[in-house]
Amino acid sequence: MQKQKQLFTYLHSAIPVSSDAREADPVEIWDALLKGDEAALASLYSIYVEKLYVYGFQITKDEALVQDAIQDVFIELLEKRQKLGKARSPKHYLIASLRRKILRQISKNKSTVSAEVLNEHDGFKISMKSETVMINQGLTEDQKLILVEACNRLPFRQREIINLYFFEEMSYAEITEIMGFEHIKSTRTLLYRSLQSMYDLLKNRKDDFLMIAFIVSSLF
C-alpha cells in the first residue's frame, strides 16, 4: 500500500503531461527518466497505461490483478531507474515486465484462484477491424472473416505471438524476451507452428483455400 501511495503521489505531483509529451519519442523520454527527469515517468505512464491495461486483460480477466501488476511495473521503474540501461523500445520493456508479473501472480495464487483467471479462451483474439498485413492483402470480406476465425481458433500462446508479431510489430528479439524464451529460435518455431496451424485449419475451406493459403504461406 505504501508503494502504491508513493507511485500515485509521484505521478500526480509531476509536471502535467502535455499533448506534445505524448507525441515525443518514447526512447528520449526513457533516457530522460534515467537522468532523473521527474516528468518522464508520468509521460511514460500516460503514453502506455492504456495499452498495458489492454494487454493485461488479454492475459487475465482479473481487473484487480491487472491494476496491481501495472502499478508494480511503474513502482519498479521508479525504484530501479538508476540501474536501468537504455531501451530501444520502452513499450516492449513495459509489456514484458507486466506479463511476467501477471503470470507470476497467477502461478503464485493458482491454488486459490479459479481456472477462469487466465483468459485462455478469449485472450488475444482478433477482429475484422484489426489493421494488419495478415488480413489486408486483397481478400474479400468473407475471406477476411475466414482468416480471422482460423486465427481465433488457435491456442492461447499462438494467438499471443501472432498479436505481438503482426499487430504490435515487434521483432523476434523483443518477442523472445516478452514470452520468456531463452533463444530467438524458440520464437521463430512458435510463430511458424502458429501459421502452420492456421494453414491446416483453412484446408477445410475449399472455395477460398487457394487465395487465403497463398496469403498465409507468404507470411512464413
N, C-alpha and C positions, 0 to 999 in steps of 0.2 A: 504493500500500500504506500509506503514512504517513497519507493522508487517511482510509482505512478504519479504521485503528487509532484515529485521533483521534475518529471518529464513535462507534465502539463504546465507547471509553473514556468519552466524554461521556455516552452513553446509560446505560451501566451505573453510572456514578458519580452520576447524577442521582437525585433523590428517587424512591423506588419509586412506580409508578403504581397508585393505588387504584382500586377499582371506581367510586367517586364521580367520580374524574377522568375515567374513560372515559365517564361519563354526562354530563359537563359540556358546556356549549355550546362546540363547536369554534372558533367565532369568538372567544369570550372567551379560549380557550387560545392562539389565534393572536396576539391582542393582547398577551397576557402574554409570549409569545416575543419580540415586537418590543420589549417593555420590558425584556428581559434576564432573564426568569424561566428559570432553568436546567432546571426540571422540565417546562416547556411542550413542549420538543422531544420529550422522552421520552413525554409524553402523546399528542402528535400521532402519533408513531411507533406507539405501542400501539393507538391508535384505527384507524389507516389502513393499517398494513403488510399485513394480510391481504387487504384489498380491493385494494391495489396489486399484490400477487402475482397475485391472480385476474385482474385486468385485464391485467397484463403477459403472462400465459400465454395470454390470448386473442389477443394480437398475435404472439407467438413461442413456440415450444416449447423454446427455448434457455434452460434454467434458470439457467445461469451469467450469461447476458446480462441476464436479468430481475433477478437478485440484484444485479449490479453497478450496474444502472440505478437501482434503488431506493436503494442506498447513496449513489449520486451525488446523487439528489434531496434526501436529508436532509443530506448534506455541504454542498450548495449552500445549503440553507435555513439551516444553521448559520452558514456563512461570510458570507452576504448578508443576514442577518436585520435588520441596522440600516438597510439600504437598501430593504427591502420596505415596501409600504403595507398598509393594512387590506384584508382579504379577506372578501367576502360569503360565500364558500364555500371553505374550505380543501381540501375533497375535490376540487373542480373544479380548483383550482390544482395540487394534487399529481398528479392524473391527467394533466392537460395536460403537466406537466413530465416525468412518466415516459414518456408516449407519444412526446414529442419526442426524448428521449434514446435510447429503444429504436430508433425509426425512423432516427435519425441514425447510430447504431452499425451497424445493418443495412446502410444505404446505404454507409457507410464501408468495410464489410467484404464488400460484395457480390461482389467478385472472388474471395473465398476461402471464402465460406460456401455451403452448399447451398441449393437453392431451397426446401427444407422449413423453413428458419428462420422465414420469415414464415408464420404459421399461417392462410393464406387459406382452406383447406378447412374447418377445424373452428372457427376463431375466431368468437366472438360468436353461436354457435348457442344457441337457447333450448330449454327442455324443457317438458313438461306440468306440471311442478311450479312453473314460474315464476308469480309473483303479479303480474299487471299487468292494467290495464283492457283491454288488447288481447285477452286470451284468457279474460276472465272476465265476459262480458256475456250471460249466459243461453244459452250454447252447450252442446250435448251434448258428452260426452267425445269422440265420434267427430269432431264438428265442430271441437273444440279441436285435436285431433290434425292435422286437415287444415290448419288455420291455422298451427300450429307448423311443419309440414312445408313449407308455402309460404314462410314466413319464412326457414327454414334453407336454402332453395334460392337465396336472393338472393346477390349478390356480397358480398364481404367488407366493403367500406365501407358498403353499405346495411344489412347486419346490425349493423354498429357503431353507426350513427346511430340505428337503432331501439332498440338496447340503451341508448344514452345518453338518448334522449328518453322512452321508455316505462318502462324498468326503473330507471335512475338518476334519472329525473325531473329532468333538467337543462333549463335554459332554452335558447332559441336562442342567446343571447349566450354562454353557457358552452360550448355545443357548438361554436360558431364558433371559440372560442379553442382548445379541445381538439383539433379536427380541422384546425386550421391554415388556416381560411378567412380571407379578408380582409374579407368582408362577411356580415352575417346573411342576406342574400338567398340566398347560396350554400347556407347550411344549410337554409333553407326549401325550396329547389329539390331538394336531395338527399333530404330526407325525403319530399317529395311524390312524387318519382320512385320511391322505395323502396316506398311504399304503392301507387303505381300498378302497380308490377311485381308486387306480391303480388296485387292485384286481377286482373291479367291471368293470373297462374298459376292462380287459382281458377276461372276461366271453364270449365275442363275438368271441374270437379266439379259437374255439373248438379243432382244431387239436393240438395246442400247449398249451392249457389251463392247463392241469394237471401238466406238468412239471414246467411251469412258475408260476402257482398258488402256487405250493409247495415252490418255491424259495421265493416268496413274503411273504407267510404266515410264513416262517421261520424267517423273519425279524421283526415280531411283538414282 
